[in-house]
Amino acid sequence: MKSAKPAMVAATLAASMMFLGSTGTASAQCGKASWYALTSKTASGERMNPSAMTAAHRSLPFGTKLRVTNQKNGKSVIVRVNDRGPFIKGRVLDLSKGAAQQIGFIRSGHTSVCMERQS
């Protein structure tokens, strides 16, 4: 098995720690999100279900629950990280089509969101 490069490990750890303050409480991270609706296997090994409330994040552990809020309309949804991505520069999260529909950005394809880790 190939080992991860030290820089990649450090970047992954730093991105994951953005959600934890010095007291260990959750904090919000904001950025651009898009949606996708494939039916292939996710990086976690489960089949992608476009209507499920799931998300792809570059570094958070699989199973992490996030409250994602659309900054344009205030709607929010709780999703579970089960895939890796997004792979487009400037985006922080890919949501399933079902989650994107619930917070109202299917037509535009992307929106500004804030996400907060849930316990």
PyMOL commands that place a pseudoatom at each C-alpha (Angstrom):
pseudoatom trace, name=CA, resn=MET, resi=1, chain=A, elem=C, hetatm=0, pos=[0.000, 0.000, 0.000]
pseudoatom trace, name=CA, resn=LYS, resi=2, chain=A, elem=C, hetatm=0, pos=[1.294, 3.425, -0.930]
pseudoatom trace, name=CA, resn=SER, resi=3, chain=A, elem=C, hetatm=0, pos=[1.691, 5.913, 1.932]
pseudoatom trace, name=CA, resn=ALA, resi=4, chain=A, elem=C, hetatm=0, pos=[0.221, 9.416, 1.793]
pseudoatom trace, name=CA, resn=LYS, resi=5, chain=A, elem=C, hetatm=0, pos=[2.560, 12.299, 1.169]
pseudoatom trace, name=CA, resn=PRO, resi=6, chain=A, elem=C, hetatm=0, pos=[3.293, 14.349, 4.332]
pseudoatom trace, name=CA, resn=ALA, resi=7, chain=A, elem=C, hetatm=0, pos=[1.993, 17.573, 2.744]
pseudoatom trace, name=CA, resn=MET, resi=8, chain=A, elem=C, hetatm=0, pos=[-1.292, 15.886, 1.813]
pseudoatom trace, name=CA, resn=VAL, resi=9, chain=A, elem=C, hetatm=0, pos=[-1.705, 14.478, 5.322]
pseudoatom trace, name=CA, resn=ALA, resi=10, chain=A, elem=C, hetatm=0, pos=[-1.033, 17.904, 6.843]
pseudoatom trace, name=CA, resn=ALA, resi=11, chain=A, elem=C, hetatm=0, pos=[-3.524, 19.599, 4.494]
pseudoatom trace, name=CA, resn=THR, resi=12, chain=A, elem=C, hetatm=0, pos=[-6.204, 17.012, 5.274]
pseudoatom trace, name=CA, resn=LEU, resi=13, chain=A, elem=C, hetatm=0, pos=[-5.681, 17.395, 9.007]
pseudoatom trace, name=CA, resn=ALA, resi=14, chain=A, elem=C, hetatm=0, pos=[-5.741, 21.202, 8.761]
pseudoatom trace, name=CA, resn=ALA, resi=15, chain=A, elem=C, hetatm=0, pos=[-8.986, 21.174, 6.752]
pseudoatom trace, name=CA, resn=SER, resi=16, chain=A, elem=C, hetatm=0, pos=[-10.636, 18.816, 9.239]
pseudoatom trace, name=CA, resn=MET, resi=17, chain=A, elem=C, hetatm=0, pos=[-9.504, 20.916, 12.185]
pseudoatom trace, name=CA, resn=MET, resi=18, chain=A, elem=C, hetatm=0, pos=[-11.121, 24.046, 10.691]
pseudoatom trace, name=CA, resn=PHE, resi=19, chain=A, elem=C, hetatm=0, pos=[-14.342, 22.755, 12.231]
pseudoatom trace, name=CA, resn=LEU, resi=20, chain=A, elem=C, hetatm=0, pos=[-12.933, 22.573, 15.755]
pseudoatom trace, name=CA, resn=GLY, resi=21, chain=A, elem=C, hetatm=0, pos=[-12.015, 25.568, 17.849]
pseudoatom trace, name=CA, resn=SER, resi=22, chain=A, elem=C, hetatm=0, pos=[-9.643, 25.392, 20.810]
pseudoatom trace, name=CA, resn=THR, resi=23, chain=A, elem=C, hetatm=0, pos=[-12.535, 24.296, 23.026]
pseudoatom trace, name=CA, resn=GLY, resi=24, chain=A, elem=C, hetatm=0, pos=[-13.505, 21.463, 20.665]
pseudoatom trace, name=CA, resn=THR, resi=25, chain=A, elem=C, hetatm=0, pos=[-16.819, 23.091, 19.756]
pseudoatom trace, name=CA, resn=ALA, resi=26, chain=A, elem=C, hetatm=0, pos=[-18.112, 23.189, 16.215]
pseudoatom trace, name=CA, resn=SER, resi=27, chain=A, elem=C, hetatm=0, pos=[-17.614, 26.256, 14.055]
pseudoatom trace, name=CA, resn=ALA, resi=28, chain=A, elem=C, hetatm=0, pos=[-18.930, 27.115, 10.612]
pseudoatom trace, name=CA, resn=GLN, resi=29, chain=A, elem=C, hetatm=0, pos=[-17.049, 27.009, 7.335]
pseudoatom trace, name=CA, resn=CYS, resi=30, chain=A, elem=C, hetatm=0, pos=[-18.444, 28.855, 4.346]
pseudoatom trace, name=CA, resn=GLY, resi=31, chain=A, elem=C, hetatm=0, pos=[-17.838, 28.553, 0.618]
pseudoatom trace, name=CA, resn=LYS, resi=32, chain=A, elem=C, hetatm=0, pos=[-19.317, 27.427, -2.685]
pseudoatom trace, name=CA, resn=ALA, resi=33, chain=A, elem=C, hetatm=0, pos=[-21.244, 24.177, -3.056]
pseudoatom trace, name=CA, resn=SER, resi=34, chain=A, elem=C, hetatm=0, pos=[-22.569, 22.313, -6.068]
pseudoatom trace, name=CA, resn=TRP, resi=35, chain=A, elem=C, hetatm=0, pos=[-24.690, 19.188, -6.490]
pseudoatom trace, name=CA, resn=TYR, resi=36, chain=A, elem=C, hetatm=0, pos=[-24.360, 15.886, -8.281]
pseudoatom trace, name=CA, resn=ALA, resi=37, chain=A, elem=C, hetatm=0, pos=[-26.613, 12.907, -9.028]
pseudoatom trace, name=CA, resn=LEU, resi=38, chain=A, elem=C, hetatm=0, pos=[-24.622, 9.860, -10.050]
pseudoatom trace, name=CA, resn=THR, resi=39, chain=A, elem=C, hetatm=0, pos=[-25.486, 6.262, -9.218]
pseudoatom trace, name=CA, resn=SER, resi=40, chain=A, elem=C, hetatm=0, pos=[-21.932, 4.932, -9.066]
pseudoatom trace, name=CA, resn=LYS, resi=41, chain=A, elem=C, hetatm=0, pos=[-20.138, 3.884, -5.886]
pseudoatom trace, name=CA, resn=THR, resi=42, chain=A, elem=C, hetatm=0, pos=[-18.925, 6.632, -3.571]
pseudoatom trace, name=CA, resn=ALA, resi=43, chain=A, elem=C, hetatm=0, pos=[-15.449, 6.797, -2.059]
pseudoatom trace, name=CA, resn=SER, resi=44, chain=A, elem=C, hetatm=0, pos=[-16.894, 5.238, 1.117]
pseudoatom trace, name=CA, resn=GLY, resi=45, chain=A, elem=C, hetatm=0, pos=[-17.964, 2.182, -0.903]
pseudoatom trace, name=CA, resn=GLU, resi=46, chain=A, elem=C, hetatm=0, pos=[-21.709, 2.729, -0.801]
pseudoatom trace, name=CA, resn=ARG, resi=47, chain=A, elem=C, hetatm=0, pos=[-23.845, 3.289, -3.876]
pseudoatom trace, name=CA, resn=MET, resi=48, chain=A, elem=C, hetatm=0, pos=[-24.673, 6.961, -4.525]
pseudoatom trace, name=CA, resn=ASN, resi=49, chain=A, elem=C, hetatm=0, pos=[-28.358, 7.694, -3.979]
pseudoatom trace, name=CA, resn=PRO, resi=50, chain=A, elem=C, hetatm=0, pos=[-29.244, 11.049, -5.584]
pseudoatom trace, name=CA, resn=SER, resi=51, chain=A, elem=C, hetatm=0, pos=[-32.293, 11.474, -3.326]
pseudoatom trace, name=CA, resn=ALA, resi=52, chain=A, elem=C, hetatm=0, pos=[-30.398, 10.793, -0.057]
pseudoatom trace, name=CA, resn=MET, resi=53, chain=A, elem=C, hetatm=0, pos=[-29.157, 13.606, 2.186]
pseudoatom trace, name=CA, resn=THR, resi=54, chain=A, elem=C, hetatm=0, pos=[-25.437, 13.074, 1.544]
pseudoatom trace, name=CA, resn=ALA, resi=55, chain=A, elem=C, hetatm=0, pos=[-22.371, 15.100, 0.625]
pseudoatom trace, name=CA, resn=ALA, resi=56, chain=A, elem=C, hetatm=0, pos=[-18.839, 14.880, -0.698]
pseudoatom trace, name=CA, resn=HIS, resi=57, chain=A, elem=C, hetatm=0, pos=[-16.078, 16.666, 1.234]
pseudoatom trace, name=CA, resn=ARG, resi=58, chain=A, elem=C, hetatm=0, pos=[-12.335, 16.554, 0.580]
pseudoatom trace, name=CA, resn=SER, resi=59, chain=A, elem=C, hetatm=0, pos=[-11.187, 15.567, 4.058]
pseudoatom trace, name=CA, resn=LEU, resi=60, chain=A, elem=C, hetatm=0, pos=[-13.893, 15.135, 6.714]
pseudoatom trace, name=CA, resn=PRO, resi=61, chain=A, elem=C, hetatm=0, pos=[-14.327, 11.538, 7.907]
pseudoatom trace, name=CA, resn=PHE, resi=62, chain=A, elem=C, hetatm=0, pos=[-17.067, 9.460, 6.302]
pseudoatom trace, name=CA, resn=GLY, resi=63, chain=A, elem=C, hetatm=0, pos=[-20.174, 9.549, 8.469]
pseudoatom trace, name=CA, resn=THR, resi=64, chain=A, elem=C, hetatm=0, pos=[-19.635, 13.157, 9.598]
pseudoatom trace, name=CA, resn=LYS, resi=65, chain=A, elem=C, hetatm=0, pos=[-22.953, 14.997, 9.803]
pseudoatom trace, name=CA, resn=LEU, resi=66, chain=A, elem=C, hetatm=0, pos=[-23.117, 18.607, 8.657]
pseudoatom trace, name=CA, resn=ARG, resi=67, chain=A, elem=C, hetatm=0, pos=[-25.830, 21.251, 8.777]
pseudoatom trace, name=CA, resn=VAL, resi=68, chain=A, elem=C, hetatm=0, pos=[-25.549, 23.014, 5.415]
pseudoatom trace, name=CA, resn=THR, resi=69, chain=A, elem=C, hetatm=0, pos=[-27.259, 26.403, 5.042]
pseudoatom trace, name=CA, resn=ASN, resi=70, chain=A, elem=C, hetatm=0, pos=[-27.886, 28.099, 1.704]
pseudoatom trace, name=CA, resn=GLN, resi=71, chain=A, elem=C, hetatm=0, pos=[-26.722, 31.681, 2.274]
pseudoatom trace, name=CA, resn=LYS, resi=72, chain=A, elem=C, hetatm=0, pos=[-29.050, 33.062, -0.407]
pseudoatom trace, name=CA, resn=ASN, resi=73, chain=A, elem=C, hetatm=0, pos=[-32.322, 31.863, 1.147]
pseudoatom trace, name=CA, resn=GLY, resi=74, chain=A, elem=C, hetatm=0, pos=[-31.495, 30.639, 4.678]
pseudoatom trace, name=CA, resn=LYS, resi=75, chain=A, elem=C, hetatm=0, pos=[-32.761, 27.076, 4.057]
pseudoatom trace, name=CA, resn=SER, resi=76, chain=A, elem=C, hetatm=0, pos=[-30.735, 24.301, 5.674]
pseudoatom trace, name=CA, resn=VAL, resi=77, chain=A, elem=C, hetatm=0, pos=[-30.394, 20.525, 5.579]
pseudoatom trace, name=CA, resn=ILE, resi=78, chain=A, elem=C, hetatm=0, pos=[-28.427, 17.947, 7.557]
pseudoatom trace, name=CA, resn=VAL, resi=79, chain=A, elem=C, hetatm=0, pos=[-26.268, 15.713, 5.361]
pseudoatom trace, name=CA, resn=ARG, resi=80, chain=A, elem=C, hetatm=0, pos=[-23.871, 12.836, 5.963]
pseudoatom trace, name=CA, resn=VAL, resi=81, chain=A, elem=C, hetatm=0, pos=[-20.411, 12.825, 4.318]
pseudoatom trace, name=CA, resn=ASN, resi=82, chain=A, elem=C, hetatm=0, pos=[-20.057, 9.633, 2.266]
pseudoatom trace, name=CA, resn=ASP, resi=83, chain=A, elem=C, hetatm=0, pos=[-17.878, 10.698, -0.670]
pseudoatom trace, name=CA, resn=ARG, resi=84, chain=A, elem=C, hetatm=0, pos=[-14.792, 12.713, -1.620]
pseudoatom trace, name=CA, resn=GLY, resi=85, chain=A, elem=C, hetatm=0, pos=[-14.877, 15.928, -3.597]
pseudoatom trace, name=CA, resn=PRO, resi=86, chain=A, elem=C, hetatm=0, pos=[-15.559, 18.447, -4.907]
pseudoatom trace, name=CA, resn=PHE, resi=87, chain=A, elem=C, hetatm=0, pos=[-12.857, 18.421, -7.528]
pseudoatom trace, name=CA, resn=ILE, resi=88, chain=A, elem=C, hetatm=0, pos=[-13.567, 21.892, -8.907]
pseudoatom trace, name=CA, resn=LYS, resi=89, chain=A, elem=C, hetatm=0, pos=[-11.364, 24.698, -7.613]
pseudoatom trace, name=CA, resn=GLY, resi=90, chain=A, elem=C, hetatm=0, pos=[-13.133, 27.087, -5.263]
pseudoatom trace, name=CA, resn=ARG, resi=91, chain=A, elem=C, hetatm=0, pos=[-15.823, 24.667, -4.098]
pseudoatom trace, name=CA, resn=VAL, resi=92, chain=A, elem=C, hetatm=0, pos=[-15.925, 23.221, -0.578]
pseudoatom trace, name=CA, resn=LEU, resi=93, chain=A, elem=C, hetatm=0, pos=[-18.814, 20.755, -0.802]
pseudoatom trace, name=CA, resn=ASP, resi=94, chain=A, elem=C, hetatm=0, pos=[-20.785, 18.660, -3.298]
pseudoatom trace, name=CA, resn=LEU, resi=95, chain=A, elem=C, hetatm=0, pos=[-24.324, 17.802, -2.212]
pseudoatom trace, name=CA, resn=SER, resi=96, chain=A, elem=C, hetatm=0, pos=[-26.616, 15.060, -3.456]
pseudoatom trace, name=CA, resn=LYS, resi=97, chain=A, elem=C, hetatm=0, pos=[-29.405, 16.262, -5.731]
pseudoatom trace, name=CA, resn=GLY, resi=98, chain=A, elem=C, hetatm=0, pos=[-31.951, 15.617, -2.952]
pseudoatom trace, name=CA, resn=ALA, resi=99, chain=A, elem=C, hetatm=0, pos=[-30.067, 17.807, -0.477]
pseudoatom trace, name=CA, resn=ALA, resi=100, chain=A, elem=C, hetatm=0, pos=[-29.602, 20.568, -3.069]
pseudoatom trace, name=CA, resn=GLN, resi=101, chain=A, elem=C, hetatm=0, pos=[-33.307, 20.450, -3.860]
pseudoatom trace, name=CA, resn=GLN, resi=102, chain=A, elem=C, hetatm=0, pos=[-34.202, 20.774, -0.179]
pseudoatom trace, name=CA, resn=ILE, resi=103, chain=A, elem=C, hetatm=0, pos=[-32.160, 23.982, 0.192]
pseudoatom trace, name=CA, resn=GLY, resi=104, chain=A, elem=C, hetatm=0, pos=[-33.211, 25.374, -3.177]
pseudoatom trace, name=CA, resn=PHE, resi=105, chain=A, elem=C, hetatm=0, pos=[-30.351, 25.504, -5.656]
pseudoatom trace, name=CA, resn=ILE, resi=106, chain=A, elem=C, hetatm=0, pos=[-31.090, 22.837, -8.273]
pseudoatom trace, name=CA, resn=ARG, resi=107, chain=A, elem=C, hetatm=0, pos=[-31.651, 25.333, -11.089]
pseudoatom trace, name=CA, resn=SER, resi=108, chain=A, elem=C, hetatm=0, pos=[-28.488, 27.384, -10.482]
pseudoatom trace, name=CA, resn=GLY, resi=109, chain=A, elem=C, hetatm=0, pos=[-26.275, 24.313, -9.945]
pseudoatom trace, name=CA, resn=HIS, resi=110, chain=A, elem=C, hetatm=0, pos=[-24.187, 25.972, -7.244]
pseudoatom trace, name=CA, resn=THR, resi=111, chain=A, elem=C, hetatm=0, pos=[-24.610, 28.396, -4.360]
pseudoatom trace, name=CA, resn=SER, resi=112, chain=A, elem=C, hetatm=0, pos=[-22.884, 29.902, -1.347]
pseudoatom trace, name=CA, resn=VAL, resi=113, chain=A, elem=C, hetatm=0, pos=[-23.281, 27.796, 1.798]
pseudoatom trace, name=CA, resn=CYS, resi=114, chain=A, elem=C, hetatm=0, pos=[-22.088, 27.618, 5.352]
pseudoatom trace, name=CA, resn=MET, resi=115, chain=A, elem=C, hetatm=0, pos=[-21.651, 24.203, 6.962]
pseudoatom trace, name=CA, resn=GLU, resi=116, chain=A, elem=C, hetatm=0, pos=[-21.465, 23.325, 10.611]
pseudoatom trace, name=CA, resn=ARG, resi=117, chain=A, elem=C, hetatm=0, pos=[-20.527, 19.977, 12.065]
pseudoatom trace, name=CA, resn=GLN, resi=118, chain=A, elem=C, hetatm=0, pos=[-23.352, 18.276, 13.971]
pseudoatom trace, name=CA, resn=SER, resi=119, chain=A, elem=C, hetatm=0, pos=[-22.916, 15.834, 16.841]
for i in range(1, 119): cmd.bond("trace and resi %d" % i, "trace and resi %d" % (i + 1))
show_as sticks, trace
zoom trace
